[in-house]
Amino acid sequence: MQALAKERNIEAKNYLVHSSGEDMAKIADLMSQGRLQAHVSHVYDFADMARAHQQVETRKTRGKVVVRVS
């Protein structure tokens, strides 16, 4: 991927995020205060898991894809 980016004169960087329990607690606190909101773009029932994967694979999803387990 890096070679293709370089060929097209694009700067591309990969990174991984490692979160901790402390980070998750801070995020949960911000969400409970209404200071941080998650954007949910699509919600699928568990039976539609294949459709949820297809949506993510389009690479055009803005926000989170939620699979409802009931």
N, C-alpha and C positions, 0 to 999 in steps of 0.2 A: 504494500500500500504506500509506503514511504517513497519508493522509487517512482510510482505513478504520480504521486503528488509533486515530486521534484520535477518530473518530466513536464508537468503542466504548470510549472512555476507557482505552486501552491505550498505554503508552509503548513504542515500537518503535524500534530502532536498527539500522542496517546497518553492517557493517564488512568490510573485506577484510584478509586476512593475506598479507603478503609475507615469505617466508622466504629465508634466505641459506644458502650452503654451510656457514658456521660454525654456524648454528642446527641444520642437519640433522646435522652431526657431533656436536653436543652431545646431540641426541635419540638418535642411534644409540648413543652411549656409554652413556646412561642405560638404553636397552633392553638392551644387551649385559650390563650389570650386573644386570639384572632389577629395576631401580628404576622402570621405566616399561614398561607393557604396553599393547598395542593390543587393543581388543575387536573381534573379527571376528564379525559376526552372520550373514553368509551367504557361501557360496563357490559360484561358478558356473563351469562350463567355458566356454571361449571361444564354443563353439557356442550357448550359452544366454545370449548377451549381451543379447538382448531381455528375457529374464526378469530379468536383473540391473538393467536400466534401469527396468523396471516396479517392482521392489522399491524402488529409490531414489525413484521418483516417488510412492510412497505417502506419503512424508514421515513415516513411522512407524518407520523403521529406526533402531535404536539400535546404534551401532558401525559398523564398516566393511563394505562390500560388496566382496568380492574376486573378480576374474575371473582364472581360471587359464589361462595360455597355455602350452601344451605342444607 
